[in-house]
Amino acid sequence: MSSALFSIVVLLLAVAVTVMAFRQFRLPPTLAYLLVGMTIGPFAFGWMSNNESTQGLAEFGIVFLMFSIGLEFSLAQLS
């Protein structure tokens, strides 16, 4: 298994477990995504290296994070 594929599998498993735990405590899953990204990323515990594939995966994750945040807000709530 390549290192990029291994990183994706580790992240998906960690996110799945963390989101299930956060739902038990009635916390938003967006916080779970942020927590997993901060802990598994290259600057906390260093489980993933800081290379080009990790940066591409991080950019892809930011796009989905912004999309999920956008789904939680509506124009009626903002005004």
N, C-alpha and C positions, 0 to 999 in steps of 0.2 A: 504494500500500500504506500503510495507516495505521501510525502510529508504534508502537502496541501490538502489532500483528501483526508488524511488522519486528523489534521487540525479542524476541518469542517465537521467531521464526525464527533470529535471531542466537544466542540462548541455546541452542536445540536443536542447532544446528550445532556450536557450541563444545563443548557437553557430549558430543555424539557423538564428536567427534575426540579429546577429552581422555579419555573413558572407554576408547576403543580403545587409546590410548597407555598408560594405566594398566594395562590388562589385559596388555599386552606385558611390563610389568615386574612382573606378578603383584601389583598393589596393588588394594585394594578400590575399587569405583566410587564409594562414598560420599565418599571423599577427592577424587575428580575433581569431583563436584558442588559440594563446598565450595570447591575451588580456582577453579572457573569463576565461582561466585557472588561470591567475594571480588574477583576481578580485573575482571570485566565490570561489576560493580555500581557505583553512583554514588559510592562513597567511595574506590575505588582509582584506576582510570584514568579514571573518569567517562564511560565509553562509553554508559551509560544515565542518563537524568536521574532525579532523585528527585521523582516526582510520584505522583498517586493510582493510576494504572494500574501503575506499577512497584511500589508498595507492595502492591497486590492480587496481583500476580504473585509477589512475595516471600512473601506469606502462603500462597499456594497451594503454592509450592516447599517451605516449611517443613513443611506437612502431608505431602507426599510424602517428604521427608527423614526425618521421624519414623516414617513407615510403613516405609520401607526399613530403617531401623535396627532397628525392631521385628521385622522378618523375619529378621534375622541372629542374634537371640538367642532362646534357648529357656529355659523354666523349669528344665530339668535343668542347664543351664550356670550359671544364676544361683545355685543352691543348693549 
